């Protein structure tokens, strides 16, 4: 009897297209979670830095001492970054939280140690009092 001949499976509408390289499902999920973790870590450092610098500006207006301003900045920075970094921990996203913490710590070390960022003098100069 006549057997029907099947066409080979196409991976694209083009005639000479190669098959797509497929990542395993777990590797794809880990990669996506790592990207999301890097975004969360960057947001944690950025938002914490902005709110901390706003606190420094307010403390300069209140004419606090430099030690008090530094304590206020680091307290606000740790508090806000900790609140943002606690979101993936509370959602039990282990890969996302580990990557976010690593990115946040490495960004802060890059800003403070490599570029020499100081919370008071980098943006506002010496204290006017």
Backbone bond lengths (Angstrom), bond angles and torsions (degrees), N, CA, C in turn:
res aa  C-N    CA-C-N  psi(-1)  N-CA   C-N-CA  omega(-1)  CA-C   N-CA-C  phi
1 X - - - 1.427 - - 1.523 109.57 -
2 X 1.249 114.72 165.30 1.463 121.25 -178.13 1.531 109.38 -79.55
3 X 1.335 118.53 122.84 1.470 122.56 175.44 1.517 108.46 -101.42
4 X 1.273 113.21 135.72 1.458 119.04 -178.14 1.521 109.90 -77.86
5 X 1.278 115.96 130.20 1.460 121.40 -178.85 1.526 109.07 -87.69
6 X 1.323 116.33 127.54 1.468 121.06 -178.87 1.512 110.25 -87.71
7 X 1.319 114.12 141.72 1.456 119.52 175.11 1.521 109.45 -77.82
8 X 1.326 117.91 147.69 1.479 118.30 175.41 1.527 110.15 -66.53
9 X 1.323 114.43 148.85 1.464 120.29 -178.03 1.526 109.55 -68.58
10 X 1.305 115.30 131.45 1.454 120.21 178.59 1.517 109.33 -94.16
11 X 1.323 115.16 142.44 1.458 120.85 176.16 1.517 111.03 -98.41
12 X 1.297 116.34 -8.64 1.451 121.44 179.00 1.521 107.64 -159.16
13 X 1.300 115.87 169.12 1.448 119.62 176.46 1.517 111.44 -78.95
14 X 1.319 117.03 -16.56 1.462 119.13 175.36 1.524 109.17 -74.61
15 X 1.291 115.88 151.34 1.462 120.03 -174.29 1.524 112.06 -71.33
16 X 1.330 117.88 -36.70 1.469 120.24 -173.81 1.521 112.90 -108.90
17 X 1.266 118.88 29.92 1.469 120.99 -178.09 1.520 110.29 -74.26
18 X 1.322 114.62 141.62 1.457 120.21 176.07 1.517 109.94 -84.00
19 X 1.302 118.62 155.45 1.470 119.11 175.07 1.523 110.24 -67.77
20 X 1.318 116.12 145.01 1.465 120.71 -179.61 1.517 110.53 -68.46
21 X 1.315 114.80 143.76 1.452 120.12 175.86 1.526 108.01 -78.53
22 X 1.285 117.22 117.65 1.457 122.00 -177.21 1.523 109.87 -101.53
23 X 1.319 115.35 129.84 1.456 120.40 172.09 1.516 108.80 -83.78
24 X 1.314 117.20 148.84 1.462 117.96 172.93 1.529 110.31 -62.10
25 X 1.308 115.68 154.85 1.465 120.96 -174.75 1.525 111.67 -59.77
26 X 1.325 117.47 -43.70 1.472 119.90 -177.89 1.528 111.25 -66.99
27 X 1.335 117.30 -36.87 1.468 119.66 178.42 1.522 110.80 -67.95
28 X 1.331 116.64 -37.75 1.459 120.24 178.20 1.529 110.81 -65.16
29 X 1.327 116.86 -42.22 1.465 120.88 178.72 1.525 110.52 -64.78
30 X 1.331 117.30 -42.11 1.468 120.54 178.89 1.531 110.79 -63.56
31 X 1.322 117.51 -39.67 1.461 121.10 179.18 1.524 110.98 -65.69
32 X 1.311 117.19 -43.63 1.463 120.91 179.22 1.525 110.63 -65.86
33 X 1.327 117.08 -42.96 1.465 120.30 178.14 1.525 111.11 -63.80
34 X 1.335 117.30 -37.07 1.457 120.43 176.77 1.517 112.68 -64.90
35 X 1.328 116.57 -39.14 1.472 120.11 177.30 1.518 110.31 -65.29
36 X 1.336 116.52 -44.97 1.466 119.70 177.29 1.532 111.39 -62.47
37 X 1.327 116.94 -37.55 1.460 120.16 177.59 1.513 112.30 -64.79
38 X 1.337 116.97 -39.13 1.466 120.04 177.09 1.524 110.96 -64.52
39 X 1.332 116.74 -37.92 1.467 120.03 177.53 1.520 110.47 -65.58
40 X 1.334 117.20 -43.74 1.470 120.65 179.96 1.529 110.62 -64.67
41 X 1.335 117.92 -41.35 1.461 120.69 178.20 1.515 112.67 -63.70
42 X 1.327 116.76 -41.81 1.463 120.07 176.82 1.515 112.44 -64.75
43 X 1.324 116.57 -40.66 1.465 120.03 177.15 1.525 111.41 -65.32
44 X 1.323 116.56 -38.44 1.466 119.38 -179.57 1.522 110.98 -62.28
45 X 1.324 116.93 -45.51 1.463 119.73 -179.91 1.524 110.74 -68.85
46 X 1.323 117.16 -43.03 1.464 119.99 -178.41 1.514 113.18 -63.97
47 X 1.318 117.20 -47.96 1.465 120.40 -179.36 1.522 110.55 -68.40
48 X 1.335 117.55 -40.95 1.461 120.15 177.42 1.518 112.41 -62.23
49 X 1.328 116.13 -39.23 1.463 120.60 178.42 1.525 111.41 -66.48
50 X 1.321 117.53 -43.40 1.463 120.11 179.86 1.529 111.94 -65.08
51 X 1.323 117.23 -44.54 1.466 119.72 179.98 1.526 110.52 -68.96
52 X 1.338 116.95 -36.94 1.460 119.81 176.32 1.516 112.38 -63.87
53 X 1.331 117.32 -40.46 1.467 120.17 177.84 1.524 111.80 -68.69
54 X 1.319 117.13 -32.73 1.463 119.20 173.65 1.528 109.92 -64.29
55 X 1.334 116.90 -38.43 1.465 120.45 175.53 1.514 112.13 -64.54
56 X 1.333 117.37 -37.18 1.470 120.92 176.55 1.524 110.08 -63.78
57 X 1.323 117.09 -43.29 1.460 120.64 178.68 1.527 110.93 -61.16
58 X 1.334 116.83 -43.58 1.467 120.07 179.07 1.524 110.88 -66.40
59 X 1.332 117.56 -37.98 1.463 120.44 179.41 1.524 111.33 -68.43
60 X 1.333 118.13 -33.30 1.465 120.45 175.90 1.526 109.59 -66.72
61 X 1.334 116.59 -39.18 1.466 119.29 176.95 1.525 111.58 -63.94
62 X 1.339 116.61 -33.58 1.463 120.94 178.87 1.525 112.17 -81.96
63 X 1.343 116.21 -2.61 1.467 123.87 178.58 1.526 112.10 58.68
64 X 1.319 116.57 46.75 1.460 121.25 175.37 1.524 109.50 -80.12
65 X 1.321 115.84 163.06 1.464 119.78 178.78 1.530 109.81 -73.18
66 X 1.318 115.32 163.89 1.468 120.24 -177.31 1.524 111.40 -63.79
67 X 1.343 117.20 -36.16 1.465 119.88 179.08 1.524 111.01 -65.63
68 X 1.325 116.84 -40.52 1.467 120.39 178.43 1.521 111.25 -66.47
69 X 1.317 116.29 -38.06 1.463 120.08 178.72 1.525 110.27 -65.08
70 X 1.329 117.10 -41.97 1.465 120.08 179.28 1.523 111.34 -65.10
71 X 1.341 116.89 -42.29 1.470 119.83 177.03 1.522 110.95 -61.89
72 X 1.322 116.95 -41.60 1.457 121.21 178.61 1.530 111.03 -63.68
73 X 1.319 116.85 -44.25 1.468 120.11 -179.36 1.520 111.25 -61.86
74 X 1.338 116.41 -51.56 1.463 118.61 -177.60 1.524 111.71 -67.20
75 X 1.324 117.65 -33.56 1.466 119.95 175.76 1.519 111.98 -63.60
76 X 1.335 116.18 -46.46 1.466 119.54 177.88 1.526 111.82 -65.71
77 X 1.314 116.43 -40.58 1.466 120.36 -179.32 1.525 111.09 -62.15
78 X 1.327 116.55 -46.68 1.466 120.28 -179.45 1.525 110.73 -68.44
79 X 1.328 117.44 -39.87 1.460 120.90 -178.74 1.535 111.33 -64.49
80 X 1.311 117.72 -50.04 1.465 120.94 -177.44 1.527 110.63 -68.83
81 X 1.322 117.50 -43.63 1.468 119.41 178.20 1.520 111.01 -64.03
82 X 1.318 116.41 -39.32 1.464 119.62 177.51 1.511 112.92 -64.25
83 X 1.328 116.65 -38.79 1.465 119.51 176.97 1.526 111.32 -63.63
84 X 1.320 117.05 -42.31 1.464 119.80 -179.65 1.526 110.81 -70.93
85 X 1.331 117.09 -39.45 1.463 119.91 -179.37 1.524 112.81 -74.31
86 X 1.332 117.62 -16.01 1.464 119.14 178.59 1.525 112.37 -78.39
87 X 1.319 118.15 -13.42 1.469 120.60 -179.02 1.531 111.54 -64.11
88 X 1.354 120.39 -52.52 1.473 116.92 178.33 1.526 113.14 -68.57
89 X 1.332 117.86 -24.80 1.461 119.65 176.65 1.520 109.78 -68.68
90 X 1.334 116.49 -41.83 1.460 120.16 179.08 1.522 111.59 -68.08
91 X 1.320 117.78 -29.32 1.459 120.95 178.45 1.526 112.49 -84.72
92 X 1.317 117.20 1.08 1.466 125.00 -179.66 1.526 112.60 58.86
93 X 1.301 115.30 40.14 1.463 121.92 173.95 1.519 106.72 -96.89
94 X 1.312 116.57 92.03 1.464 120.54 -171.30 1.524 112.36 -67.05
95 X 1.313 116.84 -47.23 1.469 119.63 -177.67 1.522 110.13 -65.00
96 X 1.323 116.54 -43.60 1.461 120.82 -179.63 1.519 110.84 -62.47
97 X 1.336 117.64 -42.00 1.463 119.66 -177.71 1.525 111.53 -70.59
98 X 1.323 117.85 -39.23 1.470 120.00 179.21 1.527 110.46 -65.70
99 X 1.322 117.17 -44.94 1.469 120.32 179.08 1.527 110.34 -65.00
100 X 1.336 117.63 -39.50 1.466 120.60 179.86 1.522 111.04 -63.92
101 X 1.324 117.70 -42.08 1.467 120.56 179.58 1.530 110.39 -66.62
102 X 1.326 117.18 -42.50 1.471 120.22 179.37 1.529 110.83 -63.53
103 X 1.325 117.18 -43.28 1.469 120.63 179.64 1.521 110.68 -66.25
104 X 1.341 117.65 -41.47 1.467 120.51 -179.18 1.527 111.20 -64.09
105 X 1.320 117.11 -45.20 1.469 119.97 -179.77 1.527 110.61 -66.56
106 X 1.333 117.23 -42.97 1.467 118.78 -179.02 1.533 111.73 -68.22
107 X 1.331 117.92 -36.13 1.468 119.32 175.76 1.520 111.66 -65.05
108 X 1.332 116.80 -42.60 1.459 119.09 -179.96 1.524 110.85 -65.43
109 X 1.344 117.33 -41.09 1.466 119.57 177.49 1.529 111.13 -65.51
110 X 1.322 117.10 -37.13 1.460 120.30 177.35 1.519 111.20 -64.39
111 X 1.323 116.99 -43.37 1.467 120.43 -178.89 1.522 111.07 -68.68
112 X 1.323 116.86 -46.31 1.467 119.29 -172.35 1.525 113.31 -82.33
113 X 1.317 118.09 -42.01 1.467 119.67 -175.62 1.531 112.24 -87.68
114 X 1.320 116.82 -48.87 1.467 119.29 -174.18 1.528 111.78 -74.55
115 X 1.328 117.07 -45.09 1.459 120.30 -177.97 1.521 113.13 -93.29
116 X 1.323 118.60 -4.03 1.460 121.72 175.20 1.516 114.42 67.59
117 X 1.313 117.05 39.18 1.462 120.90 -179.49 1.523 110.06 -72.88
118 X 1.318 116.49 130.83 1.461 122.84 173.30 1.522 107.12 -121.11
119 X 1.330 118.27 131.30 1.468 120.08 -173.72 1.521 114.95 -60.19
120 X 1.318 117.96 -32.39 1.466 119.65 -177.39 1.520 110.79 -93.61
121 X 1.318 116.90 -54.86 1.459 121.09 -168.79 1.526 113.70 -77.98
122 X 1.326 118.87 -24.06 1.465 119.93 -177.70 1.521 112.40 -68.94
123 X 1.325 117.55 -38.09 1.461 119.88 -177.77 1.517 113.32 -103.73
124 X 1.330 118.16 -35.68 1.461 121.00 -170.88 1.519 113.98 -109.03
125 X 1.317 118.68 -7.41 1.455 120.72 -178.83 1.520 111.29 76.56
126 X 1.328 117.36 -168.10 1.469 119.28 179.50 1.526 110.70 -67.17
127 X 1.317 114.81 153.13 1.465 119.88 179.96 1.527 109.93 -65.77
128 X 1.326 118.11 136.25 1.470 120.19 -175.63 1.528 113.82 -80.04
129 X 1.306 118.89 3.70 1.466 120.41 -178.11 1.493 110.99 -126.31
